[in-house]
Amino acid sequence: MRYDLVIFDNDGVLVDSEPISNRHLAAYLTELGHPTTYEDSIRDYMGSAMHRVHDLIEARTGQRLPADFDDVFHARVFAAFERELKPVPGVADVLEKLTADGVPYCVASSGSHERIRVGHRAAGLDRFFDDGRLFSSQDVGRGKPAPDLFLYAAERMGTAPERCVVVEDSPLGVQAAVAAGMDVYGFTAMTPAEKLSGATRLFGDMRELLPLLAAGDRPEN
């Protein structure tokens, strides 16, 4: 392993939640009078914290979303997670191998702690992530594309940013990792490769990740 810490994004990288959450987000915004397609939601909000939804709607329409928007949205999404959510194919094997080899890893997500926990339980990944490995945009002042969350995770895990690699599937996440001075491997299973062009490497199948991590791009010293 050429890195000292592997930082995973959550939605779309660990759990296959992006189709579920963006379907419900588009439907709810449309219900509230802000017509939004699934494709719109993916383009505008994938990989971002909830404040971005509020900010973009207000900037575009001059209207604020209801005070209970986040609570209603999360209730709908969490219920759907319980029914539908699956782990990203192959990611459990990656986590098993990193654990067996003693390679430090964590998750740094734009989602809330509750969203991460609910998703991990539904997808059967909660055994891999204790509280010390779980970081949310709630923990910092600015979410992705700001580097704050990744830098915070590295600091808490005791690792210099240049010794970290981030696994991301959103343009905002790639921007955040680059801004943090970290290598970033862009996961293209759902996101077109050209939208992750700033990534250090690109890969489309989680089974490719372990060989990439072993090869790495960092010097040995």
N, C-alpha and C positions, 0 to 999 in steps of 0.2 A: 504494500500500500504506500503510495507516494504522498498521501495526505494524512494529516493528523486528526481531521474531523470531517465527517460527511454531514452536511445540513440538508435535510429534505424539506421541500415544500410539502404541503399536505394534500389539498384538493387537486385531483388529477394526477398526482404523483404517487401518493400512498393509497388514497381511496378514490374510487371512480365516481366522484361526487359532482363534477362540473356539469354534466348533462342534467342531473336532477335539480341542482340549485339554480342553474340559469333558466331552466324551464319554468320553475316556480317564480323566480324573480321577474321574468318577462310577463308572466300571467298576472302577477300582483300589480306591477306597475301599470299594465294595460287596464286592469280593473279600476285603478285609481284615476284613470283619465290621462295616462301618459303612454300612448301606444308604443309598445316595445316588442320586437320579435325575439325569438331565441337567438338568432344570429346577432342582433343588436346587443343583447345582453353579454354574449361571449366577447364581442369586440370591445365593448365599453367597460365591462366590470370584472371580467375574468382575472383572478389573481389579486384583486384589490380588497381593501377593507371596506366596511359598510359606509363609512363616511363619504367615500367617493360617490356612491349612489345618491346620497343626499345632496352632495355638492353639485353634481352634474345636472340633476333634475332642477335644482334651484337656479343654476346658471342658465339653463336652456329655457325655462318656463317662467321664472320669477316666483314660482310656488314652492312652498316647503312641503315635504312629505309629512304624513301624520306622526304625532309624537310616539305612537305605539307601532310604527312601521316595522322596526327591527324585531320587536317581540312577535308580532303576527307572522312576519316572514319566517323567522326561525322556527316557530311552532309548526308551520306547514312543512318546512324543509326537514326538520328533525323527524316528523311523522313519516315522511317519505323515505328518509334514511333507514328507519327501522324496517320498512317493507322491502326496500330495493337495493340498498347500498352494498357494494362488493369491494374487496381490495383490488387495486390495479393488478392485473395478471403478472405473476412473477415476483412481485415486491416482497411477499412473505419469505421467499427463498433468499432474496438479497439480505433482508434483515436477519434471518437465521444465520447466514454466513458471516455477516459483520459481527454479530453477537459471539459466534463460536470463535472467531479470530481475535476477539478483543479490540475491534476497531471502534473508536468512539463515534457516535452518531446522535443526531437529535432532529427534531422537527421545528421549523420556524414558519408559521402560517399567518396569513392575513386574517384568518378566521378567529373567532373568540375561543377562549379555553373550552367553553361548553360545547361549541360546535366541533372542535377537534376531538374531545372526549366522546361525544355521542357518535361521531363517525367511526372512531377507532373501535368502540364497543360493537357497533353494528357490523363492521367489517372483520372483526376478530383480530385486530392488530394491537389492542390495548396492552397485551402482554409484553410488547416491545418498548413501550414508552411510559416510564414512571415520570413523576412530576419534574425531576431534574433534567429530563430530556425534552421538555415540551415548552415552546415559546410562541407567544401570540403577539399580534400587533397591539393588543391591549396593554402589553408590557412597556411599550415605547410611545413617544409622542407622535411620530409620523410612521405611517405604513409604507409599503412598497408603492412607488419606485424609490423612495428614500432608502438609504443603506442601514438605517438605524436598527431594524429588527435583526438583520444578519450580524451586525457588529455586536449587538447585545447578546445574541446567542453564543457567538464565539467567546466573548468575554466571560460569560457565565460558565462555559465549558472549559475555560482556561487555555484557549488556543489562539495564536496570532492569526489575524485575517488571511495573511498570505499562505498559511498552511491549511486553509479550509477549501473545500469544494462544495458548491451548492448544486442540488438537483432540482430543476425548475421546469415548468411547462407554460409559463405565461411571459409575455413581453415585459410586463411590469416587474416581475420577479427577476428576470435576466438583467434588467437595468439596475435593480437594487443590488444584486450580487456584484456586478461590475463596479458599481459605485463604492462598494465595500472593499474593493481590492481583492476579491476572491475569484477563483476559477468557477465557472458555472457550466454544467452539462445540461443542455436543453433537450427535454423529452418531447418528441414530436408526434406522439401517438394521437393527440387530438389537435395540436396547434401546428399550422403549416411551418415548415422549416424556415421559410424566409422571414417569418415574424419573430424568430428567435436567432436572427443572424448575428447578434452580438455575443452569443455563447461561445465558450472555449471549444466545446465539442457538441455535436448533435447525435442523438440516438432515438430510435423509434420503438424499441422493444426492451422491456426491463431486463430481459436475460442478457442484454449487451452491457449492462452497467458494471458488473463486477470486473470483467476484463478491462474495461476502460479505466476504472479506478486503480486497478493494479498497474496499468501502464502509466497513467497520469501524465502531467506536463510539467511537474515541478522538479527541480534538481534534488539530488539525494541529500545535500547538506542542509 
